[in-house]
Amino acid sequence: MKNKAKSKTQVKESILPEKVIKQRKQRILEKEDMSFFFKKVFVVILAIGILLTTIYGIEFVEGQNMYPSIKDGDVAVYFRLNQEYQIGDVVALKKNQSNYLGRIVAREGDLVEITEDGELIINNNVQQEEIYFLTYPDKNGLMFPWKVREGCVFVLGDFRTGAVDSRAFGEVSLEEIEGKVITVLRRRGI
C-alpha cells in the first residue's frame, strides 16, 4: 500500500504545473535558438551572395590562356568596382558569350603591332615582358598595326602561342570587362 501511495505522490510531483511550465519554456527556447541559428546562416549566405554578385566575382579557369601565371583548374577572384584598368592588369572579361582572362597590353589610342617574328610592339616600342612565349599574330584575326579605339583595351593571354585573346576576337570594350583579378586560388593537386 505504501508503494502505491509513493508512486501516486511521484506521479503528482512529475506533473506539477511548475515543472510542466518549465519544460515548455525550455522547448520554446530551444526552438527559438534553432530559429535564430538558421536566420544567421541565411543572412551570412545572403551576404556572401551579394558580395560575389556585386562587388567580387569568381572565375573557374578552364584552358591555358594565362599559363603559367594562371593554370587550368585555378579559381580567379576579381574585383568588379574598380574601372581604372592599367597596362599589365589581368582582367576577367566576357566576349562572344564566353568568359576569358587576359592581360591588358594596350589602352585606348595605343597602336598595337605584332610581327611575324613574335614581337609585341606598342606605340613603336618593342615590349620587354616577362612572358615565356613569343607573340604571333592570329592568321584569322586582326590585321596589324591596330589602333585601339576609345573606351577599349587590347588584351593578350600569357600563353601567347595558344591563347584566345584580342588577336582573335578584337579589342575589348570596358563594358565587357567583368573586373580586375585580385587573387588566384591554386588547385593544389586536384
Backbone hydrogen bonds, N-H to C=O, Kabsch-Sander energy under -0.5 kcal/mol:
donor,donor_aa,acceptor,acceptor_aa,energy
5,A,1,M,-2.1
6,K,2,K,-2.5
7,S,3,N,-2.6
8,K,4,K,-2.0
9,T,5,A,-1.9
10,Q,6,K,-2.8
11,V,7,S,-2.4
12,K,8,K,-2.4
13,E,9,T,-2.5
14,S,10,Q,-2.3
15,I,11,V,-1.2
16,L,13,E,-1.2
20,V,16,L,-2.2
21,I,17,P,-2.6
22,K,18,E,-2.3
23,Q,19,K,-2.4
24,R,20,V,-2.4
25,K,21,I,-2.6
26,Q,22,K,-2.2
27,R,23,Q,-2.3
28,I,24,R,-2.4
29,L,25,K,-2.6
30,E,26,Q,-2.2
31,K,27,R,-2.2
32,E,28,I,-2.5
33,D,29,L,-2.5
34,M,30,E,-2.2
35,S,31,K,-2.6
36,F,32,E,-2.8
37,F,33,D,-2.4
38,F,34,M,-2.5
39,K,35,S,-2.1
40,K,36,F,-2.2
41,V,37,F,-2.4
42,F,38,F,-2.4
43,V,39,K,-2.4
44,V,40,K,-2.4
45,I,41,V,-2.5
46,L,42,F,-2.5
47,A,43,V,-2.5
48,I,44,V,-2.5
49,G,45,I,-2.4
50,I,46,L,-2.4
51,L,47,A,-2.5
52,L,48,I,-2.5
53,T,49,G,-0.9
53,T,50,I,-0.6
54,T,50,I,-2.0
55,I,50,I,-0.6
55,I,51,L,-1.4
56,Y,51,L,-3.8
57,G,78,Y,-2.3
59,E,76,A,-3.0
61,V,59,E,-0.8
61,V,74,D,-2.5
67,Y,64,Q,-1.6
69,S,66,M,-0.9
70,I,66,M,-2.1
73,G,61,V,-2.5
74,D,71,K,-2.1
75,V,185,L,-2.3
76,A,59,E,-3.0
76,A,74,D,-0.5
77,V,183,T,-2.9
78,Y,57,G,-2.5
78,Y,76,A,-0.5
79,F,180,K,-2.8
80,R,55,I,-3.1
80,R,78,Y,-0.5
81,L,55,I,-0.6
83,Q,81,L,-0.7
85,Y,83,Q,-1.0
88,G,104,I,-3.3
89,D,86,Q,-1.9
91,V,89,D,-0.5
91,V,102,G,-3.0
92,A,179,G,-2.7
93,L,100,Y,-2.8
94,K,176,E,-2.6
95,K,93,L,-0.5
95,K,98,S,-2.6
98,S,95,K,-1.5
100,Y,93,L,-2.7
102,G,91,V,-2.0
103,R,156,L,-3.0
104,I,89,D,-2.8
105,V,154,F,-3.0
106,A,154,F,-1.3
108,E,152,C,-0.6
109,G,148,V,-3.1
110,D,107,R,-2.3
112,V,110,D,-0.6
112,V,146,W,-3.5
113,E,121,I,-2.6
115,T,119,E,-2.2
118,G,115,T,-1.5
121,I,113,E,-3.4
121,I,119,E,-0.6
122,I,125,N,-2.4
123,N,111,L,-2.9
123,N,121,I,-0.5
125,N,122,I,-1.5
127,Q,120,L,-3.0
129,E,127,Q,-0.9
131,I,129,E,-0.8
135,T,118,G,-2.0
136,Y,134,L,-0.7
139,K,137,P,-0.5
141,G,138,D,-1.5
142,L,167,R,-1.7
146,W,112,V,-3.2
148,V,110,D,-2.7
148,V,146,W,-0.6
152,C,149,R,-1.3
153,V,172,V,-2.5
154,F,106,A,-2.6
155,V,153,V,-0.5
156,L,103,R,-2.5
159,F,65,N,-2.4
160,R,158,D,-1.7
162,G,159,F,-1.8
163,A,159,F,-1.4
165,D,163,A,-0.7
166,S,155,V,-2.3
168,A,165,D,-1.9
169,F,165,D,-2.3
170,G,166,S,-1.6
172,V,153,V,-3.1
174,L,151,G,-2.4
176,E,173,S,-1.5
177,I,174,L,-0.9
178,E,92,A,-2.7
178,E,176,E,-0.5
179,G,92,A,-1.4
180,K,79,F,-1.9
181,V,90,V,-2.9
182,I,77,V,-3.0
183,T,77,V,-1.6
185,L,75,V,-3.5
186,R,184,V,-0.7
190,I,187,R,-0.5
